[in-house]
Amino acid sequence: MKWNMNIRNTRKILKKYGIDERVIRAMESHHEEYPFSTPESYIVTAADVLSAARPGARRGTVENYIKRLADLEKTAGEFPGVKNAYAIS
């Protein structure tokens, strides 16, 4: 698998430069091909998800992002008693 080869190579580089084993394990697990074995694994994965959600971060366009926000506002505004709804990022 291509990812496994990249992960193995990255592991070698990190080990070579004395990077802490917890950091290496977090790197391995952030694509969910390796188990989450440290608290840092969860933090790295959460940061990756948040980073990917930024407008234009990955394949998405600003227009798609704005549309998603507008859709969220519209959905929220459909609930009884809601006068205004604002999706804020």
Backbone hydrogen bonds in HBPLUS format (Angstrom, degrees):
<---DONOR---> <-ACCEPTOR-->    atom                        ^
c    i                          cat <-CA-CA->   ^        H-A-AA   ^      H-
h    n   atom  resd res      DA  || num        DHA   H-A  angle D-A-AA Bond
n    s   type  num  typ     dist DA aas  dist angle  dist       angle   num
A0005-MET N   A0001-MET O   3.26 MM   4  6.56 156.7  2.31 151.0 156.7     1
A0006-ASN N   A0002-LYS O   3.05 MM   4  6.38 161.7  2.08 154.3 159.3     2
A0007-ILE N   A0003-TRP O   2.81 MM   4  6.03 160.0  1.85 156.6 162.6     3
A0008-ARG N   A0004-ASN O   2.88 MM   4  6.07 159.0  1.92 147.4 153.1     4
A0009-ASN N   A0005-MET O   2.94 MM   4  6.16 163.0  1.97 151.2 155.8     5
A0010-THR N   A0006-ASN O   2.87 MM   4  6.03 160.0  1.91 148.4 154.4     6
A0011-ARG N   A0007-ILE O   2.82 MM   4  5.98 157.4  1.87 148.8 155.4     7
A0012-LYS N   A0008-ARG O   3.04 MM   4  6.32 156.5  2.10 146.8 152.3     8
A0013-ILE N   A0009-ASN O   3.11 MM   4  6.42 159.3  2.15 149.0 153.9     9
A0014-LEU N   A0010-THR O   2.91 MM   4  6.15 167.9  1.92 158.2 161.2    10
A0015-LYS N   A0011-ARG O   2.88 MM   4  6.05 161.8  1.92 153.1 158.3    11
A0016-LYS N   A0012-LYS O   2.91 MM   4  6.05 158.5  1.95 146.5 152.8    12
A0017-TYR N   A0013-ILE O   3.17 MM   4  6.48 146.0  2.29 146.7 154.3    13
A0019-ILE N   A0014-LEU O   2.98 MM   5  5.27 168.2  1.99 155.6 151.6    14
A0018-GLY N   A0015-LYS O   2.97 MM   3  5.06 163.3  2.00 111.7 113.8    15
A0023-VAL N   A0020-ASP O   3.03 MM   3  5.44 126.8  2.32 107.8 120.6    16
A0024-ILE N   A0020-ASP O   3.16 MM   4  6.57 156.9  2.22 149.7 156.6    17
A0025-ARG N   A0021-GLU O   2.89 MM   4  6.13 159.5  1.93 151.7 156.8    18
A0026-ALA N   A0022-ARG O   3.00 MM   4  6.16 147.9  2.11 138.4 147.1    19
A0027-MET N   A0023-VAL O   2.95 MM   4  6.24 154.4  2.02 148.2 154.9    20
A0028-GLU N   A0024-ILE O   2.99 MM   4  6.31 156.7  2.05 148.6 154.8    21
A0029-SER N   A0025-ARG O   3.11 MM   4  6.29 154.5  2.18 144.7 150.5    22
A0030-HIS N   A0026-ALA O   3.20 MM   4  6.19 128.4  2.48 144.5 155.3    23
A0032-GLU N   A0029-SER O   2.79 MM   3  4.92 160.0  1.83 117.5 121.0    24
A0041-SER N   A0038-THR O   2.99 MM   3  5.23 136.8  2.18 103.0 114.8    25
A0042-TYR N   A0039-PRO O   3.14 MM   3  5.50 123.7  2.47 104.7 116.8    26
A0043-ILE N   A0039-PRO O   3.22 MM   4  6.59 158.3  2.27 148.7 155.0    27
A0044-VAL N   A0040-GLU O   2.89 MM   4  6.06 165.8  1.91 155.1 157.7    28
A0045-THR N   A0041-SER O   3.12 MM   4  6.28 160.4  2.16 143.0 148.5    29
A0046-ALA N   A0042-TYR O   2.90 MM   4  6.09 161.3  1.93 149.8 155.1    30
A0047-ALA N   A0043-ILE O   2.91 MM   4  6.10 160.8  1.94 150.7 156.1    31
A0048-ASP N   A0044-VAL O   2.92 MM   4  6.12 151.0  2.01 145.2 153.4    32
A0049-VAL N   A0045-THR O   2.98 MM   4  6.25 156.4  2.04 150.0 155.8    33
A0050-LEU N   A0046-ALA O   2.95 MM   4  6.22 164.8  1.98 153.1 157.1    34
A0051-SER N   A0047-ALA O   2.86 MM   4  5.98 157.9  1.91 146.1 152.8    35
A0052-ALA N   A0048-ASP O   2.92 MM   4  6.08 156.3  1.98 145.7 152.0    36
A0053-ALA N   A0049-VAL O   3.16 MM   4  6.35 131.6  2.40 139.6 151.5    37
A0053-ALA N   A0050-LEU O   3.18 MM   3  5.19 135.5  2.39  95.3 107.4    38
A0054-ARG N   A0051-SER O   3.22 MM   3  5.64 163.0  2.25 110.7 115.9    39
A0057-ALA N   A0054-ARG O   3.08 MM   3  5.32 165.7  2.10 131.0 130.1    40
A0060-GLY N   A0058-ARG O   2.48 MM   2  5.44 133.8  1.68  92.4  95.0    41
A0065-TYR N   A0061-THR O   3.07 MM   4  6.38 158.2  2.12 150.5 156.7    42
A0066-ILE N   A0062-VAL O   2.90 MM   4  6.15 163.9  1.92 155.7 159.1    43
A0067-LYS N   A0063-GLU O   2.95 MM   4  6.16 154.7  2.02 145.4 152.8    44
A0068-ARG N   A0064-ASN O   2.92 MM   4  6.20 154.6  1.99 146.7 153.2    45
A0069-LEU N   A0065-TYR O   3.01 MM   4  6.36 158.1  2.06 150.8 156.6    46
A0070-ALA N   A0066-ILE O   2.91 MM   4  6.16 160.3  1.95 149.6 155.2    47
A0071-ASP N   A0067-LYS O   2.82 MM   4  6.06 155.5  1.88 150.5 157.5    48
A0072-LEU N   A0068-ARG O   2.92 MM   4  6.18 153.7  1.99 147.4 154.5    49
A0073-GLU N   A0069-LEU O   2.96 MM   4  6.25 159.9  2.00 151.7 156.8    50
A0074-LYS N   A0070-ALA O   2.89 MM   4  6.11 157.9  1.94 148.5 154.9    51
A0075-THR N   A0071-ASP O   2.91 MM   4  6.10 164.5  1.93 150.5 154.4    52
A0076-ALA N   A0072-LEU O   2.93 MM   4  6.12 166.1  1.95 151.7 155.7    53
A0077-GLY N   A0073-GLU O   2.90 MM   4  6.03 151.2  1.99 144.6 152.9    54
A0078-GLU N   A0075-THR O   3.16 MM   3  5.35 152.2  2.24 103.5 111.8    55
A0079-PHE N   A0076-ALA O   3.31 MM   3  5.90 168.6  2.32 115.4 118.8    56
A0082-VAL N   A0079-PHE O   3.19 MM   3  5.77 164.2  2.21 137.9 139.2    57
